[in-house]
Amino acid sequence: MMEEKETIQYTAPASADEPVFAPEPPKAAMRRVFSRIAIGLCIGLLLSQLVPTVLAAVLPDFDAQTHAFLVGGLCTGLFTLPLMLLLTRRLPQRKPARSTLSVGGFLALVTISYACMIVGNLVGIGINTLISPNSVNLIGDLASAAGLSVEMVVAFVVLAPVFEELVFRKVLVDRVLPYGEWPAILFSGLTFGLFHGNLTQFFYATLLGMVLAYVYIRWGNILYTIGIHACINFLGGVLPQLVPAASYFMLLIVIAGIVLFFVFKKSIRVEKNAVPGVGGAMFGNVGMILFMILGCLLMGLVVLVMNRPELSQGLL
């Protein structure tokens, strides 16, 4: 009778400084996560484009251009947010740890975020100019049509910041963060840019979305990103109409934001622990492909409208 020898396995304890990696999820599971998120955004974007047309047909006195931003904000809150929560309710989540942000730090982030938005906006304007030199400024015309009113202030400073941050930072980042911080930041920014549906806003919305995703991941409080978003929309959409001479003040904010970015650049930290294969899963899924196609089609439509102003009547 042979004696059975006990086999002892030795496992070295993990260092406290080493990041703990979760088991690599199957790529099919990752693709499913990204696809569900993108499908929710795709349907939400479609509804935000169709609802104004339906309202204009049902309500003869409804001016889609005048109420464009209010309708857009309400659509995000009433349709996109509940749909995202429904489609992603069973997906794995990782909520970032909370930490306190000082008032000075908050103001510095507002300044940096505004500078990033202006830089991205200049890129968008430059590319639009190359594509269509004689085009009209459709987004600017919509803001002018809306005019400075309580409705516009509510849409810009309340509805858009609250609902967009809940969708693109709270719901989206929490579901993508299990696969790494960089994927969450990139996916949040890119989908935020595509959701705007036009080339002018795509670049600055993408850049701003990445900054806000970073803020949410670092400090873990969605109220911070809502506050920053509200300040940015006030500076960019309300203040110029309220005080036309504020352009000089805004230029100082941009300069200060660029300086502060380079001052605090070394303190920016993002974990380099993305799950292998997450890049392919992020873009190689049905939902994201459909969302990118829809976003590009809307961008092309807006470019067409910008070159033919007579087509803009009744369009958002």
C-alpha atoms as one frame of an Amber mdcrd trajectory, in Angstrom:
protein
   0.000   0.000   0.000   1.574   3.241  -1.190   1.639   6.164   1.178  -0.009
   9.294  -0.199   2.124  12.361   0.176   0.479  15.633   1.000   1.195  18.311
  -1.550   1.720  21.771  -0.111   1.348  24.816  -2.342   3.041  28.035  -1.356
   1.582  31.356  -2.447   3.554  34.523  -1.879   1.482  37.219  -0.213   0.653
  40.139  -2.479   2.475  43.357  -1.712   0.356  46.140  -0.316   1.671  48.436
  -3.056   0.748  46.111  -5.914  -2.646  46.627  -7.587  -4.986  43.672  -7.211
  -6.272  42.530 -10.587  -9.646  40.894 -10.962  -9.783  37.769 -13.118  -9.833
  38.683 -16.792 -13.450  38.599 -17.985 -14.273  36.853 -21.254 -14.128  39.200
 -24.219 -17.688  38.300 -25.137 -18.845  39.543 -21.722 -16.930  42.814 -22.171
 -18.416  43.327 -25.622 -21.877  42.782 -24.164 -21.287  45.486 -21.549 -20.155
  48.075 -24.085 -22.862  47.071 -26.541 -25.675  47.531 -24.014 -24.414  50.949
 -23.008 -24.055  52.056 -26.624 -27.499  50.742 -27.610 -29.047  52.787 -24.804
 -27.239  55.897 -26.026 -28.179  55.143 -29.626 -31.896  54.929 -28.825 -31.656
  58.019 -26.637 -29.984  59.988 -29.409 -32.635  58.893 -31.909 -35.435  59.955
 -29.571 -33.810  63.333 -28.953 -33.890  63.923 -32.718 -37.432  62.604 -33.278
 -39.251  64.188 -30.320 -38.936  67.803 -31.592 -40.312  66.746 -34.976 -43.272
  65.013 -33.318 -43.933  68.025 -31.091 -43.831  70.355 -34.073 -46.361  68.140
 -35.880 -48.696  67.830 -32.888 -48.366  71.416 -31.650 -48.642  73.885 -34.563
 -47.261  76.754 -32.472 -44.243  74.789 -31.243 -40.932  76.317 -32.436 -38.328
  73.541 -32.425 -35.414  75.955 -32.819 -36.440  78.184 -29.932 -36.930  75.250
 -27.545 -34.101  73.072 -28.893 -31.954  73.047 -25.754 -34.874  72.586 -23.355
 -36.237  69.653 -25.363 -32.767  68.130 -25.628 -32.228  68.283 -21.878 -35.651
  66.843 -21.109 -35.152  63.997 -23.599 -31.884  63.057 -21.905 -33.584  62.969
 -18.516 -36.897  61.394 -19.496 -35.706  58.851 -22.058 -31.939  58.283 -22.170
 -31.305  58.087 -18.412 -34.118  55.608 -17.575 -33.246  53.537 -20.643 -29.582
  53.380 -19.629 -30.494  52.339 -16.092 -32.806  49.629 -17.443 -30.325  48.188
 -19.936 -27.346  48.250 -17.572 -28.995  47.333 -14.263 -27.392  43.862 -14.152
 -23.956  44.819 -15.423 -20.977  44.703 -13.029 -20.112  48.025 -11.409 -17.163
  49.617  -9.700 -17.897  52.880  -7.941 -14.883  55.153  -7.417 -13.805  55.934
  -3.868 -14.988  59.277  -2.521 -12.667  62.069  -1.435 -13.173  65.733  -0.633
 -12.425  68.464  -3.159 -11.594  71.899  -1.775 -13.246  75.074  -3.068  -9.937
  76.158  -4.588  -9.522  72.780  -6.260 -13.062  72.966  -7.635 -12.454  76.432
  -9.119  -9.154  75.244 -10.601 -10.936  72.314 -12.264 -13.626  74.650 -13.636
 -10.894  76.836 -15.131  -9.005  73.900 -16.632 -12.217  72.342 -17.976 -13.264
  75.591 -19.618  -9.848  75.940 -21.268 -10.102  72.358 -22.579 -13.559  73.119
 -23.962 -12.335  76.222 -25.793  -9.354  74.354 -27.260 -11.642  71.565 -28.453
 -14.092  74.111 -29.831 -11.351  75.783 -31.874 -10.423  72.394 -33.333 -14.057
  71.751 -34.272 -14.461  75.189 -35.844 -11.222  74.738 -37.780 -12.258  71.364
 -39.194 -15.736  72.678 -40.034 -14.163  75.609 -41.851 -11.965  73.275 -43.905
 -14.941  71.085 -44.824 -17.407  73.897 -45.509 -15.817  77.391 -45.619 -19.120
  79.181 -46.319 -21.230  77.306 -43.777 -23.434  78.957 -41.189 -22.954  78.456
 -37.446 -25.954  76.204 -36.799 -25.283  75.737 -33.072 -24.728  79.449 -32.573
 -27.898  80.216 -34.498 -29.874  77.856 -32.268 -28.541  79.614 -29.160 -29.480
  82.978 -30.664 -32.951  81.700 -31.566 -33.474  80.503 -28.007 -32.373  83.876
 -26.674 -31.506  84.716 -23.091 -34.465  83.506 -21.057 -35.288  81.527 -17.948
 -35.904  78.526 -20.191 -32.431  78.743 -21.704 -30.733  79.181 -18.332 -32.603
  76.178 -16.910 -31.733  74.068 -19.957 -28.050  75.056 -19.966 -27.254  75.283
 -16.265 -29.634  72.731 -14.714 -31.063  70.106 -17.074 -28.041  69.419 -19.270
 -25.460  69.228 -16.438 -27.618  67.050 -14.183 -28.920  64.543 -16.724 -25.784
  64.335 -18.881 -23.546  63.764 -15.871 -25.840  61.064 -14.524 -25.790  59.301
 -17.905 -22.196  59.741 -19.068 -20.368  59.787 -15.766 -22.455  58.047 -13.084
 -24.142  55.264 -15.075 -21.527  54.835 -17.797 -18.291  55.187 -15.815 -19.483
  52.929 -12.987 -20.130  50.145 -15.545 -16.862  50.562 -17.479 -14.546  51.203
 -14.521 -14.206  47.455 -13.713 -12.145  47.192 -16.916  -9.791  50.067 -16.074
  -9.673  53.825 -15.607  -8.391  54.672 -19.077 -11.191  52.756 -20.837 -13.776
  54.490 -18.623 -12.333  57.947 -19.352 -12.001  57.341 -23.096 -15.420  55.711
 -23.510 -17.161  58.404 -21.463 -15.591  61.195 -23.506 -16.075  59.618 -26.919
 -19.722  58.689 -26.391 -20.390  62.143 -24.921 -18.972  63.715 -28.078 -20.931
  61.434 -30.400 -24.157  62.060 -28.475 -24.024  65.754 -29.427 -24.558  64.698
 -33.047 -22.562  67.438 -34.797 -18.942  68.005 -35.735 -18.736  71.437 -34.126
 -19.430  70.110 -30.645 -17.884  66.664 -31.057 -14.288  67.639 -30.301 -14.855
  69.851 -27.286 -17.550  67.563 -25.873 -15.207  64.569 -26.176 -12.343  66.406
 -24.480 -14.580  67.864 -21.777 -16.228  64.477 -21.224 -12.824  62.880 -20.609
 -11.892  65.599 -18.109 -15.187  65.185 -16.236 -14.800  61.394 -16.221 -11.350
  61.823 -14.676 -12.773  64.142 -12.011 -15.515  61.644 -11.158 -13.027  58.764
 -10.936 -10.564  60.717  -8.779 -13.053  62.225  -6.331 -15.996  59.835  -6.658
 -18.686  62.491  -6.266 -21.051  63.110  -9.170 -22.034  66.455  -7.620 -18.558
  67.789  -8.432 -18.891  67.009 -12.145 -22.449  68.378 -12.223 -21.179  71.606
 -10.664 -18.250  71.896 -13.086 -20.515  71.137 -16.042 -23.022  73.778 -14.897
 -20.254  76.391 -14.561 -18.897  75.573 -18.015 -22.333  75.866 -19.633 -22.944
  79.159 -17.826 -19.616  80.585 -18.981 -20.011  79.344 -22.541 -23.750  79.720
 -23.169 -25.294  82.201 -20.734 -22.653  84.745 -19.748 -21.846  85.883 -23.328
 -25.509  86.772 -23.882 -25.901  88.290 -20.434 -22.723  90.406 -20.629 -21.370
  90.707 -24.199 -18.177  92.368 -22.933 -17.367  89.263 -20.858 -15.301  87.839
 -23.732 -12.160  89.474 -22.271 -12.832  87.888 -18.884 -13.372  84.516 -20.544
 -10.058  84.864 -22.381  -8.345  85.306 -19.014 -10.054  82.139 -17.776  -8.725
  80.220 -20.782  -5.176  81.461 -20.203  -5.412  80.665 -16.498  -6.789  77.211
 -17.290  -3.887  76.390 -19.616  -1.365  77.579 -17.020  -3.041  75.590 -14.242
  -3.091  72.462 -16.400   0.691  72.522 -16.772   1.134  73.417 -13.102  -0.881
  70.400 -11.936   0.083  68.093 -14.816   2.384  65.976 -12.656  -0.378  65.320
 -10.138  -2.646  63.754 -12.778  -2.694  60.012 -12.212  -4.574  57.298 -14.046
  -4.222  53.611 -13.229  -2.510  51.626 -15.982  -4.380  48.421 -15.239  -6.774
  48.158 -18.173  -8.037  44.635 -18.764  -6.351  43.069 -21.826  -8.546  43.207
 -24.908 -10.794  45.976 -23.590 -10.022  48.247 -26.564 -11.277  45.721 -29.068
 -14.326  44.970 -26.939 -15.088  48.695 -26.610 -15.349  49.276 -30.350 -15.936
  45.777 -31.711 -19.551  45.331 -30.693 -22.890  45.826 -32.421 -24.150  48.600
 -30.168 -21.058  50.802 -30.487 -20.869  50.296 -34.245 -24.511  51.381 -34.613
 -23.958  54.349 -32.298 -20.888  55.514 -34.252 -22.753  55.156 -37.554 -25.701
  57.164 -36.219 -23.409  59.836 -34.798 -21.505  60.161 -38.081 -24.748  60.328
 -40.095 -26.036  63.143 -37.893 -22.728  64.981 -38.213 -22.932  64.690 -41.990
 -26.531  65.938 -41.941 -25.558  68.947 -39.839 -22.695  69.777 -42.224 -25.193
  69.632 -45.105 -27.609  71.927 -43.263 -24.809  74.349 -42.388 -24.003  74.707
 -46.093 -27.664  75.128 -47.033 -29.298  77.384 -44.412 -32.755  76.982 -45.962
 -32.712  73.357 -44.773 -32.305  74.367 -41.125 -35.936  75.421 -40.757 -37.543
  73.102 -38.210 -34.347  71.139 -37.541 -32.543  70.969 -34.218
